Amino acid sequence: MPLHWKLVVDSADAPSLADFWAAALGYEVEDPSPLIERLLAAGHLAPDVVAEHHGRRIFRGYAAVRHPDDPYDEISGTGHGRRLLFQNVPEGKSGKNRLHLDIHSEPGTRDALVARLETLGATRDREVDQGPAGHWWIMRDPEGNEFCVA
């Protein structure tokens, strides 16, 4: 049986980075607002741990995206499959990522994908040529995290 997983990414602005990656990957931003409303109404959640983003209540400093085809909990919005969770941390990025995403384009569409990612806020770092193995772009998301487009 496959396991549910999430990759946790430290960030400076979790909701904005979640928006970028949802658009980049075609994922959905999770909506925890129904759960937050229930917790607030029951007095189980302090109002200071809640923020608003794009008109929805979110947990301050956290945001997640999930694959649109994977199951999810309708109350919490939490995906039960492929997820990325972004969490605010006080320290900034200080070096090369030890783990990164590779985004694969369809044959002949890599340059268009790179251009689309740039319109979302990504930047090109450098192109890598591996001869017969092909070439790809190393890019950075809006917070400087490296990822590859092949």
C-alpha positions in Angstrom: 0.0 0.0 0.0 1.5 3.4 -0.9 2.1 5.8 1.9 0.8 9.3 2.3 3.5 11.8 2.2 4.2 15.5 2.4 7.4 17.4 1.8 7.8 20.2 4.3 9.5 23.4 3.0 10.7 26.1 5.3 9.8 29.5 4.1 9.5 33.2 4.8 5.9 33.6 3.4 4.2 30.2 3.4 0.9 31.3 1.8 2.6 33.1 -1.1 5.0 30.2 -1.7 2.1 27.7 -1.7 0.4 29.9 -4.3 3.5 29.8 -6.5 3.9 26.0 -6.2 0.2 25.3 -6.7 0.3 27.3 -10.0 3.6 25.8 -11.0 2.5 22.2 -10.5 -1.2 22.4 -11.2 -1.9 21.5 -7.6 -4.6 22.9 -5.3 -4.0 25.1 -2.3 -5.6 23.4 0.7 -8.4 25.3 2.4 -8.4 24.8 6.1 -11.0 27.5 6.7 -14.0 25.1 7.5 -11.8 23.4 10.2 -10.6 26.8 11.5 -14.2 28.1 11.8 -15.2 25.0 13.8 -12.2 25.3 16.1 -12.8 29.0 16.7 -16.5 28.6 17.4 -15.8 25.8 19.9 -13.1 27.9 21.6 -10.4 25.4 20.8 -8.3 27.8 18.8 -6.9 31.2 19.7 -7.7 33.9 17.1 -4.0 35.0 17.1 -3.0 31.8 15.3 -5.3 32.5 12.4 -4.6 34.8 9.4 -6.4 35.6 6.2 -5.1 34.9 2.7 -7.1 35.5 -0.4 -10.3 35.9 1.6 -9.9 32.6 3.5 -8.8 31.9 7.0 -5.6 29.9 7.3 -3.3 28.8 10.1 -0.8 31.7 10.5 2.5 30.7 9.0 1.4 27.6 7.3 0.0 26.6 3.9 -0.1 23.4 1.9 -0.8 22.3 -1.7 -2.1 18.9 -2.8 -2.4 16.9 -6.0 -5.9 17.5 -7.4 -6.5 13.8 -8.0 -5.7 12.6 -4.5 -8.3 12.2 -1.8 -8.5 14.8 0.9 -10.4 15.4 4.2 -13.3 17.7 3.3 -13.4 19.3 6.8 -9.7 20.1 7.2 -8.8 20.3 3.5 -5.8 18.1 4.2 -4.7 15.9 1.3 -4.2 12.2 1.7 -1.5 11.8 -0.9 1.0 14.0 -2.6 1.4 17.3 -0.7 3.8 20.1 -0.1 3.5 21.9 3.3 5.1 25.3 3.6 5.9 26.6 7.1 7.3 30.0 8.1 10.6 29.9 10.0 12.6 32.9 11.4 15.9 32.1 9.7 16.5 32.7 6.0 17.7 30.3 3.4 21.5 29.9 3.9 22.8 27.4 1.3 22.1 25.0 -1.5 19.0 22.9 -1.0 19.8 19.2 -0.2 16.4 18.2 -1.7 14.7 19.7 -4.6 11.8 19.1 -7.1 12.3 18.2 -10.7 9.5 19.3 -13.0 9.2 17.3 -16.3 7.8 19.0 -19.4 6.2 17.2 -22.3 8.6 16.7 -25.2 9.2 20.0 -27.0 7.6 22.2 -24.4 10.4 22.8 -21.9 11.1 26.4 -23.0 7.4 27.2 -22.8 7.2 25.7 -19.3 10.3 27.7 -18.2 8.7 30.9 -19.5 5.4 30.1 -17.7 7.2 29.5 -14.4 9.0 32.8 -14.9 5.7 34.6 -15.2 4.7 33.0 -11.8 7.9 34.4 -10.1 10.6 31.8 -10.7 14.0 32.8 -12.1 16.5 31.0 -14.2 19.7 30.1 -12.6 21.6 28.2 -15.2 21.2 25.6 -18.0 22.9 22.2 -17.6 23.9 20.2 -20.6 24.5 16.5 -20.0 25.1 15.6 -23.7 23.1 12.5 -24.7 21.3 12.6 -21.3 19.8 15.9 -22.3 19.7 19.4 -20.8 17.6 21.2 -18.3 17.2 24.4 -16.4 18.1 24.9 -12.8 15.6 27.5 -11.5 14.7 29.2 -8.3 11.2 29.8 -6.8 10.3 33.2 -5.4 12.2 32.5 -2.1 15.3 31.2 -3.9 14.7 27.4 -3.5 16.3 25.5 -6.4 14.3 23.2 -8.7 15.0 21.7 -12.1 12.9 21.8 -15.3 13.8 19.0 -17.7 
